[in-house]
Amino acid sequence: MNPDDFARNRLAGASSPYLRQHAGNPVHWQPWDDATLAHARASDTPILLSIGYSACHWCHVMAHECFEDASIADAMNRGFVSIKLDREERPDIDRVYQLAQQALSGRGGGWPLTAFLDPQDLAPFFVGTYFPPTPRHGLPGFPEVLQRVRAYFDTHRDALRTQAGQLREWLQQAQADTANGTVDGAAVQATALQRIAARFDARHGGNAGAPKFPRATELEWLLDARDNRAQALEMARLTLANMAARGLQDHLGGGFYRYCVDADWSIPHFEKMLYDNTQLLPVYARLASDPSAEPALRDTALAAARGIVDWLDHAMTAPDGAFYSSLDADSEHSEGKYYLWTREAIQAALDPDEVALAEAAFGLDAPPNFEERAWHLLRDVPIATLAQRFNRPPAVIAEQLEGIRRRLRSVRRQRVPPARDDKRLTAWNALAISGLARSARLLDDPRCADMARRALDALRSAVWLDGQLYANAAAPVWRIPGFLDDHALLLDALLEVLQLTFEPRDLAWALALADVLVDRFNDADSGGFRFSTPQHATPLASVGNWTDDALPNGGAVAIRALLRLGHLLGDTRYLDRAAQALHAATGALQRYPDACCMLLRALTESIHPRPQVVVRCPAARAADWQAALRSAVRANADAGAESLETFLIPAEAGELPGVLAARAAHAGGAAYVCSGLTCQAPVTAPTALADAVRVAMAT
């Protein structure tokens, strides 16, 4: 490219809405690409890397205050090659510079992340987060930062090179979590539960204090618990109940916000993320289908799950069936404006005889809970309490409340909605597909099954191209090769969808993804997994770890998926690779198991593999066997709603890989029930399947 091409803003055609939001800035923003990096290197101009994402409130604040300011933009353009990066598209780069922020400042990072890089090796020499246009809140003004950083770069190059070497060494040590012998499964599970209990908020659920995040992987692990089950279930249920009843859930439009800023789940940070909701969906579906839970709690969980599905359906589904990424927290430049209510707005929206019930049901009879001027709706008054207060039958109250919700929802839709990030990311869509497929089985919900199937077909067309998986659905120039999370989460999703409807091409896709995980994401040094491959050209290091973040840990998901696939096919290559990775994770399990809940779930499945039932039958008998499978699951519900994997494979499916090829379909069908490497004799009568499953679960 011509050097003059970099003297302009190049973001107008970007696939990321976050980048396009900055296309009108006077800053000469560049994308992170080979041409930009080569230009910075050739001109020896320091790089100003600004990392954020579309739903990030403070990213928008800094953009408005600094990047739209002509004088600040001029200083950026004269002194730096400025790169804008969407962290959701390049999580590998974000991870590296977040770690660098921790190393250089001694404290955690966040977004926006503002990093200044040496153009020759991309090593950061100064990293911060949000900077205001003028000094305030103990932070220097951004113009001063720009001037001082550029001056330091020009006069201290030798010191920068020394620091870069020290930083590389620190990053290598930070991601080194080597194995330390064998792990005692019971001991690390007990330690994790003890630590979670020690920080648990016994009144409101979740971690004590504020802010409060929905930790879906932790909640799933608590629901899985075998030891101290009563304590684990109590913590999970209290948390899920309060999350659903108070301010984390959108009681009109469905779905959950990112987190709450307070200690009692009242006021959220109002962005809605696809990955939060699609992880919470199967958790609430599990609770809704748990016969040991109180009926009122099951009803609450079912309503929360259906609310998530409604939100996905009406707000987040692309025309092809894939899912968009997020909704912004802001509307009309004001956080939460779309979701908040005044008393006057409620009275104008409802009939007079509905107002009193609405105020009592949604917390509007208390003082304003948002900045002392408006209400964010809560829903923690039980129907029975409202029925007693208004002297009406509970069923009548429930019907009236549903009418009120419809009316308020209709009024709210007339407001200016939050912006939607319409990126379609593979990993996040895979979470959605998996969550919908699991919920379809748990709740016997065909809508969830249809949505999962459509989204999977959309991904197949958009991100699985010529045998390569991409991390985003975009035009060729903006496509990003898939990361560890993309491959692992999609493999997991395929294994879930195969339990809904068995398609040989889905199994073939799963095998292709598993082979890439084994071959291309292998970390030969540790035995674990690398987050990215050389194809990504991740600067400084391919940072990997075993802890869960907003997404479940990709390496842990890969272990679970390889275990499940290995047992399904009888393929020891996948089982051995999973065992090797678990050994590599020993250090993490011993030191901070409570931060590795997905890894704990993988460890449990390595010790106690979930029984798998493979039914082979002619298409004419599929309905009988499907009914038998459902009956078997219900008959063994006390073992946990997801303690069993079931695959109904038509006799007409053709050639199958591994041991599936030997699963013969008798005239009336046959079920093959296995626990790990141990299988029972084939079951040829649907009525006998429940007993065989009970035996498998007892082993």
Secondary structure, DSSP 4 states (H G I P E B T S, - for coil): --GGGGSS---TT-S-HHHHTTTTSSS--B-SSHHHHHHHHHHT--EEEEEE-TT-HHHHHHIIIIIT-HHHHHHHHHH-EEEEEETTT-HHHHHHHHHHHHHHHSS---SSEEEEE-TTT--EEEEES---SS-BTTB--HHHHHHHHHHHHHH-HHHHHHHHHHHHHHHHHHH-----S---HHHHHHHHHHHHHHTB-TTT-SBSSSSB---HHHHHHHHH--TTHHHHHHHHHHHHHHHHHSTTB-TTT-SB-SEESSSSS-SEE--EEHHHHHHHHHHHHHHHT-TTS-HHHHHHHHHHHHHHHHHHHHHSB-TTS-B--EE-SEETTEETTTT-B-HHHHHHHS-HHHHHHHHHHTTTTS---BTTTBB-----S-HHHHHHHHT--HHHHHHHHHHHHHHHHHHHTTSPPPPEE---BHHHHHHHHHHHHHHHHHHT-HHHHHHHHHHHHHHHHHTEETTEEBSB---GGG--B--HHHHHHHHHHHHHHTTTS--HHHHHHHHHHHHHHHHTSB-TTTSSB-SS-GGG--SS-----S---SSPPHHHHHHHHHHHHHHHHT-HHHHHHHHHHHHHTHHHHHH-GGG-HHHHHHHHHHHSPPPEEEEEE-GGGHHHHHHHHHHHHHHTGGG-TTS-EEEEEEGGG---SGGGGG----TT-EEEEEETTEEPPPB-SGGGHHHHHHHHHH-
